Amino acid sequence: MPAYPAGDFHKADQEFYAKLQAHFAKYHDLMEQVKLKDSLRTAMDYSSECNLYFQENKPWELAKASPERCA
């Protein structure tokens, strides 16, 4: 997990990071097995997870309310 200047990760950030790591590991494994359709589906799931995180956490508002969390 990358260094976080404000201390511990926020709970939502920890959960998001863990989900992304799981998606990446699954994607990598599927690519190693040359399962291209499943790999692409996993990449799209990864993208959806990112979109959901942005919609829920609204970083454009968070940057104003809690700039240390956005550092």
mmCIF file of the N, C-alpha and C atoms, coordinates in Angstrom:
data_MODEL
# 
_entry.id   MODEL 
# 
loop_
_atom_site.group_PDB 
_atom_site.id 
_atom_site.type_symbol 
_atom_site.label_atom_id 
_atom_site.label_alt_id 
_atom_site.label_comp_id 
_atom_site.label_asym_id 
_atom_site.label_entity_id 
_atom_site.label_seq_id 
_atom_site.pdbx_PDB_ins_code 
_atom_site.Cartn_x 
_atom_site.Cartn_y 
_atom_site.Cartn_z 
_atom_site.occupancy 
_atom_site.B_iso_or_equiv 
_atom_site.pdbx_formal_charge 
_atom_site.auth_seq_id 
_atom_site.auth_comp_id 
_atom_site.auth_asym_id 
_atom_site.auth_atom_id 
_atom_site.pdbx_PDB_model_num 
ATOM 1   N N  . MET A 1 1  ? 0.849   -1.172  0.000   1.00 0.00 ? 1  MET A N  1 
ATOM 2   C CA . MET A 1 1  ? 0.000   0.000   0.000   1.00 0.00 ? 1  MET A CA 1 
ATOM 3   C C  . MET A 1 1  ? 0.901   1.243   0.000   1.00 0.00 ? 1  MET A C  1 
ATOM 4   N N  . PRO A 1 2  ? 0.585   2.235   -0.832  1.00 0.00 ? 2  PRO A N  1 
ATOM 5   C CA . PRO A 1 2  ? 1.441   3.421   -0.900  1.00 0.00 ? 2  PRO A CA 1 
ATOM 6   C C  . PRO A 1 2  ? 1.431   4.219   0.401   1.00 0.00 ? 2  PRO A C  1 
ATOM 7   N N  . ALA A 1 3  ? 2.460   5.018   0.594   1.00 0.00 ? 3  ALA A N  1 
ATOM 8   C CA . ALA A 1 3  ? 2.525   5.883   1.773   1.00 0.00 ? 3  ALA A CA 1 
ATOM 9   C C  . ALA A 1 3  ? 1.398   6.899   1.707   1.00 0.00 ? 3  ALA A C  1 
ATOM 10  N N  . TYR A 1 4  ? 0.835   7.205   2.843   1.00 0.00 ? 4  TYR A N  1 
ATOM 11  C CA . TYR A 1 4  ? -0.287  8.134   2.924   1.00 0.00 ? 4  TYR A CA 1 
ATOM 12  C C  . TYR A 1 4  ? 0.092   9.220   3.920   1.00 0.00 ? 4  TYR A C  1 
ATOM 13  N N  . PRO A 1 5  ? 0.358   10.445  3.442   1.00 0.00 ? 5  PRO A N  1 
ATOM 14  C CA . PRO A 1 5  ? 0.891   11.489  4.309   1.00 0.00 ? 5  PRO A CA 1 
ATOM 15  C C  . PRO A 1 5  ? -0.012  11.871  5.483   1.00 0.00 ? 5  PRO A C  1 
ATOM 16  N N  . ALA A 1 6  ? -1.312  11.647  5.368   1.00 0.00 ? 6  ALA A N  1 
ATOM 17  C CA . ALA A 1 6  ? -2.224  12.033  6.442   1.00 0.00 ? 6  ALA A CA 1 
ATOM 18  C C  . ALA A 1 6  ? -2.380  10.922  7.484   1.00 0.00 ? 6  ALA A C  1 
ATOM 19  N N  . GLY A 1 7  ? -1.583  9.876   7.398   1.00 0.00 ? 7  GLY A N  1 
ATOM 20  C CA . GLY A 1 7  ? -1.691  8.775   8.362   1.00 0.00 ? 7  GLY A CA 1 
ATOM 21  C C  . GLY A 1 7  ? -2.359  7.580   7.712   1.00 0.00 ? 7  GLY A C  1 
ATOM 22  N N  . ASP A 1 8  ? -3.270  6.967   8.435   1.00 0.00 ? 8  ASP A N  1 
ATOM 23  C CA . ASP A 1 8  ? -3.963  5.786   7.918   1.00 0.00 ? 8  ASP A CA 1 
ATOM 24  C C  . ASP A 1 8  ? -4.925  6.155   6.796   1.00 0.00 ? 8  ASP A C  1 
ATOM 25  N N  . PHE A 1 9  ? -5.117  5.204   5.902   1.00 0.00 ? 9  PHE A N  1 
ATOM 26  C CA . PHE A 1 9  ? -6.111  5.369   4.851   1.00 0.00 ? 9  PHE A CA 1 
ATOM 27  C C  . PHE A 1 9  ? -7.490  5.517   5.468   1.00 0.00 ? 9  PHE A C  1 
ATOM 28  N N  . HIS A 1 10 ? -8.329  6.303   4.841   1.00 0.00 ? 10 HIS A N  1 
ATOM 29  C CA . HIS A 1 10 ? -9.738  6.381   5.203   1.00 0.00 ? 10 HIS A CA 1 
ATOM 30  C C  . HIS A 1 10 ? -10.354 5.014   4.892   1.00 0.00 ? 10 HIS A C  1 
ATOM 31  N N  . LYS A 1 11 ? -11.368 4.607   5.629   1.00 0.00 ? 11 LYS A N  1 
ATOM 32  C CA . LYS A 1 11 ? -11.957 3.276   5.445   1.00 0.00 ? 11 LYS A CA 1 
ATOM 33  C C  . LYS A 1 11 ? -12.410 3.053   4.005   1.00 0.00 ? 11 LYS A C  1 
ATOM 34  N N  . ALA A 1 12 ? -13.073 4.042   3.406   1.00 0.00 ? 12 ALA A N  1 
ATOM 35  C CA . ALA A 1 12 ? -13.542 3.903   2.015   1.00 0.00 ? 12 ALA A CA 1 
ATOM 36  C C  . ALA A 1 12 ? -12.361 3.715   1.070   1.00 0.00 ? 12 ALA A C  1 
ATOM 37  N N  . ASP A 1 13 ? -11.261 4.407   1.334   1.00 0.00 ? 13 ASP A N  1 
ATOM 38  C CA . ASP A 1 13 ? -10.079 4.288   0.492   1.00 0.00 ? 13 ASP A CA 1 
ATOM 39  C C  . ASP A 1 13 ? -9.438  2.907   0.642   1.00 0.00 ? 13 ASP A C  1 
ATOM 40  N N  . GLN A 1 14 ? -9.416  2.382   1.860   1.00 0.00 ? 14 GLN A N  1 
ATOM 41  C CA . GLN A 1 14 ? -8.863  1.045   2.103   1.00 0.00 ? 14 GLN A CA 1 
ATOM 42  C C  . GLN A 1 14 ? -9.660  -0.005  1.348   1.00 0.00 ? 14 GLN A C  1 
ATOM 43  N N  . GLU A 1 15 ? -10.993 0.088   1.426   1.00 0.00 ? 15 GLU A N  1 
ATOM 44  C CA . GLU A 1 15 ? -11.847 -0.880  0.748   1.00 0.00 ? 15 GLU A CA 1 
ATOM 45  C C  . GLU A 1 15 ? -11.665 -0.793  -0.766  1.00 0.00 ? 15 GLU A C  1 
ATOM 46  N N  . PHE A 1 16 ? -11.594 0.417   -1.274  1.00 0.00 ? 16 PHE A N  1 
ATOM 47  C CA . PHE A 1 16 ? -11.404 0.635   -2.708  1.00 0.00 ? 16 PHE A CA 1 
ATOM 48  C C  . PHE A 1 16 ? -10.073 0.039   -3.156  1.00 0.00 ? 16 PHE A C  1 
ATOM 49  N N  . TYR A 1 17 ? -9.028  0.316   -2.425  1.00 0.00 ? 17 TYR A N  1 
ATOM 50  C CA . TYR A 1 17 ? -7.692  -0.183  -2.764  1.00 0.00 ? 17 TYR A CA 1 
ATOM 51  C C  . TYR A 1 17 ? -7.664  -1.714  -2.755  1.00 0.00 ? 17 TYR A C  1 
ATOM 52  N N  . ALA A 1 18 ? -8.305  -2.312  -1.753  1.00 0.00 ? 18 ALA A N  1 
ATOM 53  C CA . ALA A 1 18 ? -8.340  -3.778  -1.658  1.00 0.00 ? 18 ALA A CA 1 
ATOM 54  C C  . ALA A 1 18 ? -9.091  -4.380  -2.852  1.00 0.00 ? 18 ALA A C  1 
ATOM 55  N N  . LYS A 1 19 ? -10.205 -3.764  -3.235  1.00 0.00 ? 19 LYS A N  1 
ATOM 56  C CA . LYS A 1 19 ? -10.967 -4.260  -4.385  1.00 0.00 ? 19 LYS A CA 1 
ATOM 57  C C  . LYS A 1 19 ? -10.145 -4.155  -5.662  1.00 0.00 ? 19 LYS A C  1 
ATOM 58  N N  . LEU A 1 20 ? -9.452  -3.040  -5.831  1.00 0.00 ? 20 LEU A N  1 
ATOM 59  C CA . LEU A 1 20 ? -8.644  -2.870  -7.033  1.00 0.00 ? 20 LEU A CA 1 
ATOM 60  C C  . LEU A 1 20 ? -7.513  -3.888  -7.086  1.00 0.00 ? 20 LEU A C  1 
ATOM 61  N N  . GLN A 1 21 ? -6.890  -4.141  -5.955  1.00 0.00 ? 21 GLN A N  1 
ATOM 62  C CA . GLN A 1 21 ? -5.816  -5.144  -5.910  1.00 0.00 ? 21 GLN A CA 1 
ATOM 63  C C  . GLN A 1 21 ? -6.357  -6.524  -6.293  1.00 0.00 ? 21 GLN A C  1 
ATOM 64  N N  . ALA A 1 22 ? -7.558  -6.849  -5.812  1.00 0.00 ? 22 ALA A N  1 
ATOM 65  C CA . ALA A 1 22 ? -8.165  -8.144  -6.136  1.00 0.00 ? 22 ALA A CA 1 
ATOM 66  C C  . ALA A 1 22 ? -8.484  -8.232  -7.628  1.00 0.00 ? 22 ALA A C  1 
ATOM 67  N N  . HIS A 1 23 ? -9.039  -7.153  -8.191  1.00 0.00 ? 23 HIS A N  1 
ATOM 68  C CA . HIS A 1 23 ? -9.335  -7.140  -9.626  1.00 0.00 ? 23 HIS A CA 1 
ATOM 69  C C  . HIS A 1 23 ? -8.049  -7.287  -10.436 1.00 0.00 ? 23 HIS A C  1 
ATOM 70  N N  . PHE A 1 24 ? -7.011  -6.581  -10.025 1.00 0.00 ? 24 PHE A N  1 
ATOM 71  C CA . PHE A 1 24 ? -5.758  -6.648  -10.765 1.00 0.00 ? 24 PHE A CA 1 
ATOM 72  C C  . PHE A 1 24 ? -5.161  -8.050  -10.716 1.00 0.00 ? 24 PHE A C  1 
ATOM 73  N N  . ALA A 1 25 ? -5.187  -8.677  -9.547  1.00 0.00 ? 25 ALA A N  1 
ATOM 74  C CA . ALA A 1 25 ? -4.654  -10.034 -9.413  1.00 0.00 ? 25 ALA A CA 1 
ATOM 75  C C  . ALA A 1 25 ? -5.439  -11.008 -10.295 1.00 0.00 ? 25 ALA A C  1 
ATOM 76  N N  . LYS A 1 26 ? -6.762  -10.858 -10.302 1.00 0.00 ? 26 LYS A N  1 
ATOM 77  C CA . LYS A 1 26 ? -7.600  -11.725 -11.133 1.00 0.00 ? 26 LYS A CA 1 
ATOM 78  C C  . LYS A 1 26 ? -7.300  -11.484 -12.615 1.00 0.00 ? 26 LYS A C  1 
ATOM 79  N N  . TYR A 1 27 ? -7.201  -10.218 -13.002 1.00 0.00 ? 27 TYR A N  1 
ATOM 80  C CA . TYR A 1 27 ? -6.890  -9.862  -14.390 1.00 0.00 ? 27 TYR A CA 1 
ATOM 81  C C  . TYR A 1 27 ? -5.551  -10.481 -14.816 1.00 0.00 ? 27 TYR A C  1 
ATOM 82  N N  . HIS A 1 28 ? -4.557  -10.318 -13.987 1.00 0.00 ? 28 HIS A N  1 
ATOM 83  C CA . HIS A 1 28 ? -3.224  -10.849 -14.290 1.00 0.00 ? 28 HIS A CA 1 
ATOM 84  C C  . HIS A 1 28 ? -3.270  -12.362 -14.456 1.00 0.00 ? 28 HIS A C  1 
ATOM 85  N N  . ASP A 1 29 ? -3.960  -13.033 -13.555 1.00 0.00 ? 29 ASP A N  1 
ATOM 86  C CA . ASP A 1 29 ? -4.077  -14.487 -13.624 1.00 0.00 ? 29 ASP A CA 1 
ATOM 87  C C  . ASP A 1 29 ? -4.772  -14.921 -14.914 1.00 0.00 ? 29 ASP A C  1 
ATOM 88  N N  . LEU A 1 30 ? -5.866  -14.234 -15.258 1.00 0.00 ? 30 LEU A N  1 
ATOM 89  C CA . LEU A 1 30 ? -6.594  -14.576 -16.476 1.00 0.00 ? 30 LEU A CA 1 
ATOM 90  C C  . LEU A 1 30 ? -5.766  -14.317 -17.732 1.00 0.00 ? 30 LEU A C  1 
ATOM 91  N N  . MET A 1 31 ? -4.991  -13.244 -17.721 1.00 0.00 ? 31 MET A N  1 
ATOM 92  C CA . MET A 1 31 ? -4.135  -12.962 -18.870 1.00 0.00 ? 31 MET A CA 1 
ATOM 93  C C  . MET A 1 31 ? -3.052  -14.034 -19.006 1.00 0.00 ? 31 MET A C  1 
ATOM 94  N N  . GLU A 1 32 ? -2.520  -14.494 -17.901 1.00 0.00 ? 32 GLU A N  1 
ATOM 95  C CA . GLU A 1 32 ? -1.523  -15.565 -17.929 1.00 0.00 ? 32 GLU A CA 1 
ATOM 96  C C  . GLU A 1 32 ? -2.109  -16.837 -18.543 1.00 0.00 ? 32 GLU A C  1 
ATOM 97  N N  . GLN A 1 33 ? -3.405  -17.041 -18.324 1.00 0.00 ? 33 GLN A N  1 
ATOM 98  C CA . GLN A 1 33 ? -4.087  -18.212 -18.862 1.00 0.00 ? 33 GLN A CA 1 
ATOM 99  C C  . GLN A 1 33 ? -4.622  -17.961 -20.280 1.00 0.00 ? 33 GLN A C  1 
ATOM 100 N N  . VAL A 1 34 ? -4.382  -16.784 -20.815 1.00 0.00 ? 34 VAL A N  1 
ATOM 101 C CA . VAL A 1 34 ? -4.841  -16.349 -22.139 1.00 0.00 ? 34 VAL A CA 1 
ATOM 102 C C  . VAL A 1 34 ? -6.366  -16.464 -22.259 1.00 0.00 ? 34 VAL A C  1 
ATOM 103 N N  . LYS A 1 35 ? -7.051  -16.074 -21.197 1.00 0.00 ? 35 LYS A N  1 
ATOM 104 C CA . LYS A 1 35 ? -8.517  -16.012 -21.194 1.00 0.00 ? 35 LYS A CA 1 
ATOM 105 C C  . LYS A 1 35 ? -8.894  -14.557 -21.439 1.00 0.00 ? 35 LYS A C  1 
ATOM 106 N N  . LEU A 1 36 ? -8.876  -14.176 -22.704 1.00 0.00 ? 36 LEU A N  1 
ATOM 107 C CA . LEU A 1 36 ? -9.001  -12.777 -23.070 1.00 0.00 ? 36 LEU A CA 1 
ATOM 108 C C  . LEU A 1 36 ? -10.366 -12.186 -22.758 1.00 0.00 ? 36 LEU A C  1 
ATOM 109 N N  . LYS A 1 37 ? -11.442 -12.922 -23.034 1.00 0.00 ? 37 LYS A N  1 
ATOM 110 C CA . LYS A 1 37 ? -12.779 -12.399 -22.728 1.00 0.00 ? 37 LYS A CA 1 
ATOM 111 C C  . LYS A 1 37 ? -12.947 -12.174 -21.227 1.00 0.00 ? 37 LYS A C  1 
ATOM 112 N N  . ASP A 1 38 ? -12.527 -13.135 -20.448 1.00 0.00 ? 38 ASP A N  1 
ATOM 113 C CA . ASP A 1 38 ? -12.635 -13.003 -18.991 1.00 0.00 ? 38 ASP A CA 1 
ATOM 114 C C  . ASP A 1 38 ? -11.734 -11.882 -18.483 1.00 0.00 ? 38 ASP A C  1 
ATOM 115 N N  . SER A 1 39 ? -10.569 -11.729 -19.079 1.00 0.00 ? 39 SER A N  1 
ATOM 116 C CA . SER A 1 39 ? -9.658  -10.642 -18.702 1.00 0.00 ? 39 SER A CA 1 
ATOM 117 C C  . SER A 1 39 ? -10.299 -9.289  -18.977 1.00 0.00 ? 39 SER A C  1 
ATOM 118 N N  . LEU A 1 40 ? -10.901 -9.161  -20.155 1.00 0.00 ? 40 LEU A N  1 
ATOM 119 C CA . LEU A 1 40 ? -11.553 -7.906  -20.519 1.00 0.00 ? 40 LEU A CA 1 
ATOM 120 C C  . LEU A 1 40 ? -12.723 -7.618  -19.585 1.00 0.00 ? 40 LEU A C  1 
ATOM 121 N N  . ARG A 1 41 ? -13.478 -8.648  -19.254 1.00 0.00 ? 41 ARG A N  1 
ATOM 122 C CA . ARG A 1 41 ? -14.602 -8.473  -18.327 1.00 0.00 ? 41 ARG A CA 1 
ATOM 123 C C  . ARG A 1 41 ? -14.091 -7.983  -16.962 1.00 0.00 ? 41 ARG A C  1 
ATOM 124 N N  . THR A 1 42 ? -12.977 -8.534  -16.517 1.00 0.00 ? 42 THR A N  1 
ATOM 125 C CA . THR A 1 42 ? -12.383 -8.125  -15.244 1.00 0.00 ? 42 THR A CA 1 
ATOM 126 C C  . THR A 1 42 ? -11.895 -6.674  -15.315 1.00 0.00 ? 42 THR A C  1 
ATOM 127 N N  . ALA A 1 43 ? -11.303 -6.300  -16.454 1.00 0.00 ? 43 ALA A N  1 
ATOM 128 C CA . ALA A 1 43 ? -10.861 -4.914  -16.629 1.00 0.00 ? 43 ALA A CA 1 
ATOM 129 C C  . ALA A 1 43 ? -12.055 -3.964  -16.597 1.00 0.00 ? 43 ALA A C  1 
ATOM 130 N N  . MET A 1 44 ? -13.165 -4.373  -17.171 1.00 0.00 ? 44 MET A N  1 
ATOM 131 C CA . MET A 1 44 ? -14.369 -3.534  -17.146 1.00 0.00 ? 44 MET A CA 1 
ATOM 132 C C  . MET A 1 44 ? -14.933 -3.445  -15.725 1.00 0.00 ? 44 MET A C  1 
ATOM 133 N N  . ASP A 1 45 ? -14.856 -4.540  -14.975 1.00 0.00 ? 45 ASP A N  1 
ATOM 134 C CA . ASP A 1 45 ? -15.275 -4.511  -13.572 1.00 0.00 ? 45 ASP A CA 1 
ATOM 135 C C  . ASP A 1 45 ? -14.404 -3.535  -12.781 1.00 0.00 ? 45 ASP A C  1 
ATOM 136 N N  . TYR A 1 46 ? -13.115 -3.553  -13.076 1.00 0.00 ? 46 TYR A N  1 
ATOM 137 C CA . TYR A 1 46 ? -12.154 -2.633  -12.450 1.00 0.00 ? 46 TYR A CA 1 
ATOM 138 C C  . TYR A 1 46 ? -12.572 -1.189  -12.731 1.00 0.00 ? 46 TYR A C  1 
ATOM 139 N N  . SER A 1 47 ? -12.900 -0.919  -13.985 1.00 0.00 ? 47 SER A N  1 
ATOM 140 C CA . SER A 1 47 ? -13.326 0.416   -14.386 1.00 0.00 ? 47 SER A CA 1 
ATOM 141 C C  . SER A 1 47 ? -14.616 0.821   -13.677 1.00 0.00 ? 47 SER A C  1 
ATOM 142 N N  . SER A 1 48 ? -15.555 -0.097  -13.580 1.00 0.00 ? 48 SER A N  1 
ATOM 143 C CA . SER A 1 48 ? -16.819 0.186   -12.895 1.00 0.00 ? 48 SER A CA 1 
ATOM 144 C C  . SER A 1 48 ? -16.582 0.494   -11.425 1.00 0.00 ? 48 SER A C  1 
ATOM 145 N N  . GLU A 1 49 ? -15.675 -0.247  -10.810 1.00 0.00 ? 49 GLU A N  1 
ATOM 146 C CA . GLU A 1 49 ? -15.337 -0.013  -9.394  1.00 0.00 ? 49 GLU A CA 1 
ATOM 147 C C  . GLU A 1 49 ? -14.768 1.399   -9.214  1.00 0.00 ? 49 GLU A C  1 
ATOM 148 N N  . CYS A 1 50 ? -13.924 1.824   -10.146 1.00 0.00 ? 50 CYS A N  1 
ATOM 149 C CA . CYS A 1 50 ? -13.356 3.175   -10.093 1.00 0.00 ? 50 CYS A CA 1 
ATOM 150 C C  . CYS A 1 50 ? -14.446 4.232   -10.239 1.00 0.00 ? 50 CYS A C  1 
ATOM 151 N N  . ASN A 1 51 ? -15.349 4.034   -11.191 1.00 0.00 ? 51 ASN A N  1 
ATOM 152 C CA . ASN A 1 51 ? -16.443 4.984   -11.386 1.00 0.00 ? 51 ASN A CA 1 
ATOM 153 C C  . ASN A 1 51 ? -17.314 5.090   -10.144 1.00 0.00 ? 51 ASN A C  1 
ATOM 154 N N  . LEU A 1 52 ? -17.630 3.961   -9.531  1.00 0.00 ? 52 LEU A N  1 
ATOM 155 C CA . LEU A 1 52 ? -18.437 3.956   -8.321  1.00 0.00 ? 52 LEU A CA 1 
ATOM 156 C C  . LEU A 1 52 ? -17.732 4.710   -7.187  1.00 0.00 ? 52 LEU A C  1 
ATOM 157 N N  . TYR A 1 53 ? -16.448 4.456   -7.031  1.00 0.00 ? 53 TYR A N  1 
ATOM 158 C CA . TYR A 1 53 ? -15.667 5.143   -5.995  1.00 0.00 ? 53 TYR A CA 1 
ATOM 159 C C  . TYR A 1 53 ? -15.716 6.662   -6.197  1.00 0.00 ? 53 TYR A C  1 
ATOM 160 N N  . PHE A 1 54 ? -15.535 7.104   -7.428  1.00 0.00 ? 54 PHE A N  1 
ATOM 161 C CA . PHE A 1 54 ? -15.572 8.545   -7.704  1.00 0.00 ? 54 PHE A CA 1 
ATOM 162 C C  . PHE A 1 54 ? -16.955 9.123   -7.449  1.00 0.00 ? 54 PHE A C  1 
ATOM 163 N N  . GLN A 1 55 ? -18.006 8.418   -7.834  1.00 0.00 ? 55 GLN A N  1 
ATOM 164 C CA . GLN A 1 55 ? -19.364 8.913   -7.606  1.00 0.00 ? 55 GLN A CA 1 
ATOM 165 C C  . GLN A 1 55 ? -19.680 9.006   -6.117  1.00 0.00 ? 55 GLN A C  1 
ATOM 166 N N  . GLU A 1 56 ? -19.253 8.024   -5.348  1.00 0.00 ? 56 GLU A N  1 
ATOM 167 C CA . GLU A 1 56 ? -19.551 8.006   -3.921  1.00 0.00 ? 56 GLU A CA 1 
ATOM 168 C C  . GLU A 1 56 ? -18.703 8.992   -3.127  1.00 0.00 ? 56 GLU A C  1 
ATOM 169 N N  . ASN A 1 57 ? -17.442 9.176   -3.512  1.00 0.00 ? 57 ASN A N  1 
ATOM 170 C CA . ASN A 1 57 ? -16.530 10.006  -2.725  1.00 0.00 ? 57 ASN A CA 1 
ATOM 171 C C  . ASN A 1 57 ? -16.368 11.427  -3.241  1.00 0.00 ? 57 ASN A C  1 
ATOM 172 N N  . LYS A 1 58 ? -16.811 11.688  -4.451  1.00 0.00 ? 58 LYS A N  1 
ATOM 173 C CA . LYS A 1 58 ? -16.789 13.025  -5.042  1.00 0.00 ? 58 LYS A CA 1 
ATOM 174 C C  . LYS A 1 58 ? -15.483 13.769  -4.745  1.00 0.00 ? 58 LYS A C  1 
ATOM 175 N N  . PRO A 1 59 ? -14.387 13.336  -5.342  1.00 0.00 ? 59 PRO A N  1 
ATOM 176 C CA . PRO A 1 59 ? -13.088 13.945  -5.027  1.00 0.00 ? 59 PRO A CA 1 
ATOM 177 C C  . PRO A 1 59 ? -13.036 15.446  -5.308  1.00 0.00 ? 59 PRO A C  1 
ATOM 178 N N  . TRP A 1 60 ? -13.846 15.946  -6.230  1.00 0.00 ? 60 TRP A N  1 
ATOM 179 C CA . TRP A 1 60 ? -13.880 17.375  -6.507  1.00 0.00 ? 60 TRP A CA 1 
ATOM 180 C C  . TRP A 1 60 ? -14.425 18.155  -5.317  1.00 0.00 ? 60 TRP A C  1 
ATOM 181 N N  . GLU A 1 61 ? -15.316 17.549  -4.517  1.00 0.00 ? 61 GLU A N  1 
ATOM 182 C CA . GLU A 1 61 ? -15.804 18.177  -3.286  1.00 0.00 ? 61 GLU A CA 1 
ATOM 183 C C  . GLU A 1 61 ? -14.864 17.875  -2.129  1.00 0.00 ? 61 GLU A C  1 
ATOM 184 N N  . LEU A 1 62 ? -14.338 16.665  -2.115  1.00 0.00 ? 62 LEU A N  1 
ATOM 185 C CA . LEU A 1 62 ? -13.440 16.237  -1.047  1.00 0.00 ? 62 LEU A CA 1 
ATOM 186 C C  . LEU A 1 62 ? -12.175 17.083  -1.015  1.00 0.00 ? 62 LEU A C  1 
ATOM 187 N N  . ALA A 1 63 ? -11.703 17.500  -2.179  1.00 0.00 ? 63 ALA A N  1 
ATOM 188 C CA . ALA A 1 63 ? -10.495 18.330  -2.251  1.00 0.00 ? 63 ALA A CA 1 
ATOM 189 C C  . ALA A 1 63 ? -10.683 19.650  -1.496  1.00 0.00 ? 63 ALA A C  1 
ATOM 190 N N  . LYS A 1 64 ? -11.902 20.165  -1.464  1.00 0.00 ? 64 LYS A N  1 
ATOM 191 C CA . LYS A 1 64 ? -12.198 21.407  -0.749  1.00 0.00 ? 64 LYS A CA 1 
ATOM 192 C C  . LYS A 1 64 ? -12.430 21.152  0.736   1.00 0.00 ? 64 LYS A C  1 
ATOM 193 N N  . ALA A 1 65 ? -13.137 20.061  1.035   1.00 0.00 ? 65 ALA A N  1 
ATOM 194 C CA . ALA A 1 65 ? -13.516 19.766  2.424   1.00 0.00 ? 65 ALA A CA 1 
ATOM 195 C C  . ALA A 1 65 ? -12.393 19.112  3.223   1.00 0.00 ? 65 ALA A C  1 
ATOM 196 N N  . SER A 1 66 ? -11.590 18.277  2.574   1.00 0.00 ? 66 SER A N  1 
ATOM 197 C CA . SER A 1 66 ? -10.536 17.533  3.273   1.00 0.00 ? 66 SER A CA 1 
ATOM 198 C C  . SER A 1 66 ? -9.321  17.365  2.379   1.00 0.00 ? 66 SER A C  1 
ATOM 199 N N  . PRO A 1 67 ? -8.579  18.472  2.124   1.00 0.00 ? 67 PRO A N  1 
ATOM 200 C CA . PRO A 1 67 ? -7.446  18.393  1.213   1.00 0.00 ? 67 PRO A CA 1 
ATOM 201 C C  . PRO A 1 67 ? -6.354  17.422  1.661   1.00 0.00 ? 67 PRO A C  1 
ATOM 202 N N  . GLU A 1 68 ? -6.217  17.183  2.966   1.00 0.00 ? 68 GLU A N  1 
ATOM 203 C CA . GLU A 1 68 ? -5.193  16.256  3.445   1.00 0.00 ? 68 GLU A CA 1 
ATOM 204 C C  . GLU A 1 68 ? -5.512  14.816  3.006   1.00 0.00 ? 68 GLU A C  1 
ATOM 205 N N  . ARG A 1 69 ? -6.798  14.477  2.878   1.00 0.00 ? 69 ARG A N  1 
ATOM 206 C CA . ARG A 1 69 ? -7.162  13.135  2.406   1.00 0.00 ? 69 ARG A CA 1 
ATOM 207 C C  . ARG A 1 69 ? -6.850  12.986  0.922   1.00 0.00 ? 69 ARG A C  1 
ATOM 208 N N  . CYS A 1 70 ? -6.846  14.065  0.190   1.00 0.00 ? 70 CYS A N  1 
ATOM 209 C CA . CYS A 1 70 ? -6.581  14.030  -1.251  1.00 0.00 ? 70 CYS A CA 1 
ATOM 210 C C  . CYS A 1 70 ? -5.106  14.144  -1.587  1.00 0.00 ? 70 CYS A C  1 
ATOM 211 N N  . ALA A 1 71 ? -4.283  14.304  -0.592  1.00 0.00 ? 71 ALA A N  1 
ATOM 212 C CA . ALA A 1 71 ? -2.841  14.509  -0.843  1.00 0.00 ? 71 ALA A CA 1 
ATOM 213 C C  . ALA A 1 71 ? -2.196  13.308  -1.469  1.00 0.00 ? 71 ALA A C  1 
# 
